[in-house]
Amino acid sequence: MKKVLPVLGTFILILLIIPLFALIGSNKSPLSPREKTDTTTYLVLNHKTGEVMKLDPANYIKGVVAAEMPIAYHAEALKAQAVAAHTYALRQIDAELKNPSPELKGAYLSTDFEKGQAYISVEELKEKWGKNYEINYKKLSDAVDSVINEILVYEDKPILAAFHSISGGITESAKTVWGKDVSYLVPVKSEGDELSPNYETKTTLTASEVEHAFTQKYKDIKFDKDKTKWFQILKRSDSKTITEIQVGSEKMNGKDVREVLNLKSSNFEVAFANESFTFTTNGYGHGVGMSQYGADYLARQGKTYHEILLHYYSGVTVKEIESSKKESSISQSSSSENSNTTSNPSSKVS
């Protein structure tokens, strides 16, 4: 589903590799599932205060959209984000109903982006937006309220509505990033992402900084005296994500390097000069599902939120749910999407 990306307002932001929430399942010990819940109230743990908040769906989704997407984005992009966020929330609620997480203290959702989706309160928005609060909140409310009863489904079940800040021009597959095929999370072109001022990022680190970072996590890693041999990119996906890279004496993937060095994505090039390494990164986030910058670009080209969502999530359907029947819409996840991975696909920077 780490966050502050300057122009994108990404609070990740986030995005860097975040412990991902169960993309397709969980290893938690079975507990007695809660069969019923108040369908008009979402129980949300404020991870900063430990308080379990009772929020109606619209107010919760407004807080998520405001935290996850810049308010300057087109209204149709905000609507797309709202539908994706609500879908993700219902899927998470279903998981908690069947197998509660003790750390959530009885809640179904958390404001901790490492455990799902980010959330920002009205009080925080007033401070953040200042004199622009009223106009911004109206824009946010109009967008969310207009789509609050819509979610994305595949085979009549809420999808894993992953999203990220900026793709590398083509989104990535769930298989490449999390090791599990998900039929609707496959690579698609994301026009406009390369126009983002944050599309390309350069990170320069000294050789000693690089060596220290890797030896902190990989205790047995060894590095050649010839520093030009420290990084050798071996394989990439069609979306340019590094799937295999030799780092010193260890083979790993781009996600591992991204996590160790706090890079913006796993799509990068490495250059060595003057005893320093420069990592040139394209995109921001894990690259799976909807690109937020791409959604804004498509909206500004006249695309509706339905068209945006159906572009990024292949073969899904937008389904309208009645607020009084939300519980019935929280369907059990299909067995094909319930195997082990530990990831937080909602997070833009995961």
Wavefront OBJ file of the C-alpha trace (Angstrom):
o trace
v 0.000 0.000 0.000
v 8.370 6.782 4.233
v 6.857 9.054 2.872
v 7.572 12.505 2.047
v 8.321 12.781 -1.628
v 8.761 16.541 -2.249
v 6.585 17.114 -5.286
v 4.509 13.987 -4.941
v 3.739 14.546 -1.306
v 4.751 11.004 -0.692
v 5.083 10.411 2.982
v 7.392 7.559 2.617
v 7.470 7.197 1.800
v 7.624 5.652 1.381
v 8.514 4.045 0.422
v 12.783 2.365 1.977
v 11.804 -1.258 1.554
v 9.106 -1.509 3.977
v 8.182 -4.702 5.721
v 5.317 -5.607 3.478
v 1.978 -6.613 4.921
v 0.666 -9.974 3.878
v 0.496 -9.629 0.122
v -1.016 -12.985 -0.137
v -1.458 -14.314 3.324
v -0.022 -14.507 6.790
v 1.895 -16.746 9.151
v 0.063 -15.603 12.285
v -1.179 -18.203 14.737
v -4.908 -18.805 14.353
v -7.099 -16.951 16.831
v -10.839 -17.011 17.225
v -12.125 -15.003 14.258
v -14.643 -12.262 14.840
v -17.643 -13.148 12.758
v -19.406 -9.790 12.895
v -18.353 -6.160 12.960
v -20.061 -2.791 12.869
v -20.130 -2.192 9.126
v -20.591 1.549 9.536
v -17.466 1.957 11.676
v -13.838 1.105 10.962
v -11.678 0.442 14.021
v -8.295 2.028 13.342
v -5.264 1.849 15.638
v -3.417 5.158 15.938
v 0.091 3.733 16.055
v 1.448 6.961 17.576
v -0.897 7.122 20.568
v -2.070 3.515 20.906
v -5.702 4.689 20.719
v -8.233 2.655 18.744
v -10.255 5.179 16.760
v -13.794 4.635 15.505
v -14.065 6.188 12.042
v -16.816 6.030 9.468
v -15.574 4.696 6.114
v -15.628 8.055 4.318
v -13.609 9.865 6.978
v -11.087 7.037 7.157
v -10.591 6.983 3.386
v -10.255 10.777 3.310
v -7.434 10.504 5.826
v -5.751 7.802 3.776
v -6.032 9.626 0.457
v -4.739 12.853 2.014
v -1.768 10.964 3.450
v -1.010 8.940 0.348
v -1.551 11.336 -2.572
v -0.800 15.061 -3.090
v -3.978 17.143 -2.954
v -2.700 19.032 -6.021
v -3.391 15.948 -8.134
v -6.407 15.903 -10.460
v -9.764 15.025 -8.896
v -10.054 11.891 -11.038
v -6.700 10.678 -9.702
v -7.888 11.335 -6.140
v -11.020 9.306 -6.873
v -8.908 6.439 -8.231
v -6.774 6.551 -5.088
v -9.896 6.538 -2.911
v -11.311 3.435 -4.608
v -7.952 1.651 -4.370
v -7.566 2.639 -0.702
v -11.072 1.482 0.202
v -10.575 -1.808 -1.601
v -7.306 -2.355 0.231
v -8.960 -1.520 3.560
v -11.827 -3.992 3.065
v -9.375 -6.723 2.179
v -7.397 -5.972 5.337
v -10.546 -5.939 7.470
v -11.455 -9.353 6.113
v -8.000 -10.679 7.034
v -8.355 -9.326 10.588
v -11.847 -10.765 10.997
v -10.510 -14.216 10.186
v -7.183 -13.981 11.987
v -6.805 -10.985 14.336
v -3.403 -9.399 14.928
v -2.811 -8.952 18.682
v -0.705 -5.855 18.031
v -3.760 -4.078 16.564
v -5.480 -4.212 19.966
v -8.856 -5.148 18.515
v -8.657 -2.752 15.557
v -8.873 -3.849 11.959
v -6.592 -1.208 10.468
v -3.544 0.795 11.512
v -2.327 4.300 10.724
v 1.207 2.883 10.444
v 2.151 2.802 6.760
v 4.469 -0.120 7.501
v 1.411 -2.155 8.404
v -0.911 -1.014 5.642
v -1.870 2.478 4.550
v -0.876 5.861 5.909
v -3.530 8.050 7.532
v -3.601 11.731 8.481
v -6.160 13.312 10.807
v -8.199 16.451 10.225
v -6.187 18.230 12.913
v -2.941 17.336 11.155
v -4.376 18.447 7.814
v -5.324 21.822 9.248
v -1.745 22.302 10.369
v -0.309 21.009 7.105
v -2.558 22.969 4.733
v -2.942 26.114 6.824
v -4.992 28.781 5.043
v -5.668 26.362 2.183
v -7.363 23.833 4.454
v -10.972 24.639 3.543
v -10.509 24.552 -0.222
v -8.264 21.491 -0.099
v -10.567 19.584 2.223
v -13.546 20.316 -0.008
v -11.647 18.949 -3.007
v -10.701 15.854 -0.998
v -14.219 15.342 0.359
v -15.917 15.795 -3.004
v -13.629 13.184 -4.557
v -13.934 10.602 -1.782
v -17.667 11.052 -1.151
v -18.424 10.521 -4.831
v -16.799 7.052 -4.877
v -17.060 5.829 -1.289
v -19.358 2.960 -2.252
v -17.095 1.660 -5.020
v -14.361 -0.956 -4.750
v -12.311 -3.085 -7.132
v -13.049 -6.792 -7.338
v -11.637 -9.807 -9.118
v -13.824 -12.904 -9.158
v -16.161 -10.893 -6.910
v -13.539 -10.434 -4.173
v -11.737 -7.208 -3.157
v -8.394 -7.077 -4.894
v -4.959 -6.403 -3.479
v -4.951 -2.785 -4.653
v -1.211 -2.096 -4.544
v 0.040 1.343 -5.580
v 3.278 3.316 -5.705
v 4.504 6.840 -6.391
v 6.198 6.650 -9.795
v 6.949 3.720 -12.075
v 9.953 3.400 -14.338
v 7.664 3.861 -17.340
v 6.236 0.333 -17.067
v 4.730 -0.997 -13.845
v 6.089 -4.195 -12.317
v 4.486 -7.590 -11.711
v 3.661 -8.936 -8.267
v 5.621 -12.042 -9.256
v 8.831 -10.069 -9.711
v 8.527 -8.052 -6.498
v 6.848 -10.480 -4.091
v 7.404 -13.844 -5.734
v 3.721 -14.625 -6.271
v 1.655 -14.306 -9.429
v -1.429 -12.106 -9.085
v -3.393 -12.023 -12.318
v -4.395 -8.357 -12.099
v -0.967 -7.065 -10.956
v 0.991 -7.339 -14.172
v 3.174 -4.853 -16.080
v 1.396 -2.080 -17.992
v 2.719 1.086 -19.586
v 2.515 4.113 -17.341
v 2.648 7.118 -19.594
v 3.796 10.354 -18.108
v 5.887 8.936 -15.257
v 9.108 9.930 -16.994
v 7.868 13.533 -16.921
v 7.894 13.601 -13.128
v 10.584 15.885 -11.666
v 11.284 13.032 -9.251
v 11.511 10.301 -11.905
v 15.310 10.142 -11.759
v 17.214 10.328 -8.486
v 20.975 10.204 -7.933
v 22.417 8.934 -4.656
v 26.183 9.193 -4.132
v 27.914 7.240 -1.358
v 31.573 6.763 -0.580
v 33.030 3.278 -0.901
v 33.441 3.102 2.881
v 29.777 4.068 3.385
v 28.662 1.358 0.956
v 30.860 -1.272 2.578
v 29.663 -0.356 6.063
v 26.004 -0.472 5.028
v 26.273 -3.960 3.540
v 28.423 -5.456 6.280
v 25.861 -4.303 8.839
v 23.296 -6.637 7.277
v 25.447 -9.238 5.555
v 28.094 -10.184 8.105
v 30.019 -12.537 5.794
v 30.071 -10.357 2.689
v 33.502 -9.709 1.166
v 34.538 -6.938 -1.228
v 37.269 -7.021 -3.868
v 40.157 -4.581 -3.715
v 39.046 -3.453 -7.168
v 35.974 -1.383 -6.325
v 34.759 -1.401 -9.937
v 33.872 -5.062 -9.327
v 31.718 -4.448 -6.255
v 28.445 -4.266 -8.218
v 27.583 -6.362 -11.276
v 23.996 -6.255 -12.524
v 23.153 -9.732 -13.833
v 19.406 -9.748 -14.607
v 16.491 -7.334 -14.983
v 12.789 -7.812 -15.526
v 11.100 -6.384 -18.624
v 10.135 -3.416 -16.428
v 13.838 -2.850 -15.613
v 13.665 -3.968 -11.988
v 16.950 -5.628 -11.025
v 16.190 -9.255 -10.236
v 19.767 -10.430 -9.759
v 22.891 -8.485 -8.843
v 26.305 -9.496 -7.562
v 27.337 -7.340 -4.616
v 30.816 -8.255 -3.511
v 30.746 -11.953 -2.680
v 26.938 -12.106 -2.385
v 24.174 -12.499 -4.970
v 20.948 -10.663 -4.193
v 18.197 -8.710 -5.937
v 17.616 -5.016 -6.469
v 15.125 -4.879 -3.608
v 17.851 -6.012 -1.202
v 20.224 -3.294 -2.423
v 17.460 -0.701 -2.291
v 16.734 -1.571 1.317
v 20.360 -1.468 2.432
v 21.177 1.817 0.689
v 17.774 3.509 1.058
v 17.282 3.947 -2.684
v 14.012 5.092 -4.252
v 13.443 1.940 -6.321
v 14.981 -1.317 -7.516
v 15.440 0.096 -11.027
v 18.907 1.646 -10.937
v 22.344 1.913 -12.526
v 25.654 2.015 -10.628
v 28.760 4.048 -11.515
v 32.083 4.308 -9.641
v 34.409 7.314 -9.700
v 36.612 9.183 -7.240
v 36.176 6.550 -4.531
v 32.401 6.967 -4.594
v 29.444 5.080 -6.042
v 26.588 6.914 -7.742
v 23.253 5.109 -7.950
v 20.930 6.535 -10.591
v 17.407 5.404 -9.775
v 14.302 5.561 -11.990
v 10.865 5.688 -10.377
v 9.852 5.648 -6.733
v 8.361 2.671 -4.929
v 7.924 -1.037 -5.603
v 6.328 -0.357 -8.995
v 3.370 -2.745 -8.625
v -0.215 -1.713 -9.370
v -1.245 1.909 -9.811
v 1.353 4.596 -10.348
v 0.063 7.688 -8.570
v 1.942 10.088 -10.812
v 0.733 8.097 -13.815
v -2.838 8.302 -12.524
v -2.563 12.083 -12.309
v -1.084 12.232 -15.807
v -3.901 10.111 -17.264
v -6.506 12.223 -15.458
v -5.043 15.354 -17.013
v -5.346 13.686 -20.409
v -9.087 13.346 -19.828
v -9.263 9.825 -18.414
v -11.868 9.060 -15.742
v -11.039 7.321 -12.488
v -12.676 4.155 -13.846
v -10.413 4.224 -16.889
v -7.365 4.851 -14.708
v -8.151 1.948 -12.383
v -8.943 -0.485 -15.175
v -5.681 0.465 -16.867
v -3.478 -0.293 -13.873
v -5.378 -3.312 -12.497
v -5.821 -5.757 -15.362
v -9.096 -7.631 -15.693
v -10.785 -6.277 -12.567
v -14.258 -4.810 -12.140
v -15.420 -1.689 -10.321
v -18.239 -2.807 -8.038
v -20.717 -0.618 -6.205
v -21.467 -1.647 -2.644
v -24.302 -0.482 -0.441
v -23.103 0.935 2.865
v -25.609 -1.238 4.715
v -24.148 -4.321 3.073
v -20.430 -3.604 3.444
v -19.892 -6.639 5.580
v -21.107 -8.949 2.832
v -18.716 -7.267 0.408
v -15.752 -8.229 2.573
v -15.431 -11.600 0.923
v -12.933 -14.238 1.850
v -9.734 -14.013 -0.154
v -9.338 -16.704 -2.772
v -6.964 -19.516 -1.859
v -4.795 -18.699 -4.862
v -4.001 -15.350 -3.239
v -3.341 -16.695 0.222
v 0.176 -18.039 0.382
v 3.171 -16.737 2.247
v 4.746 -13.380 1.538
v 5.446 -10.601 3.929
v 4.913 -7.350 2.195
v 3.038 -4.110 2.326
v 1.919 -3.667 -1.231
v -0.160 -0.588 -0.574
v 2.767 1.481 0.421
v 4.037 3.697 -2.343
v 7.606 3.062 -1.547
v 7.554 -0.531 -0.662
l 2 3 4 5 6 7 8 9 10 11 12 13 14 15 16 17 18 19 20 21 22 23 24 25 26 27 28 29 30 31 32 33 34 35 36 37 38 39 40 41 42 43 44 45 46 47 48 49 50 51 52 53 54 55 56 57 58 59 60 61 62 63 64 65 66 67 68 69 70 71 72 73 74 75 76 77 78 79 80 81 82 83 84 85 86 87 88 89 90 91 92 93 94 95 96 97 98 99 100 101 102 103 104 105 106 107 108 109 110 111 112 113 114 115 116 117 118 119 120 121 122 123 124 125 126 127 128 129 130 131 132 133 134 135 136 137 138 139 140 141 142 143 144 145 146 147 148 149 150 151 152 153 154 155 156 157 158 159 160 161 162 163 164 165 166 167 168 169 170 171 172 173 174 175 176 177 178 179 180 181 182 183 184 185 186 187 188 189 190 191 192 193 194 195 196 197 198 199 200 201 202 203 204 205 206 207 208 209 210 211 212 213 214 215 216 217 218 219 220 221 222 223 224 225 226 227 228 229 230 231 232 233 234 235 236 237 238 239 240 241 242 243 244 245 246 247 248 249 250 251 252 253 254 255 256 257 258 259 260 261 262 263 264 265 266 267 268 269 270 271 272 273 274 275 276 277 278 279 280 281 282 283 284 285 286 287 288 289 290 291 292 293 294 295 296 297 298 299 300 301 302 303 304 305 306 307 308 309 310 311 312 313 314 315 316 317 318 319 320 321 322 323 324 325 326 327 328 329 330 331 332 333 334 335 336 337 338 339 340 341 342 343 344 345 346 347 348 349 350
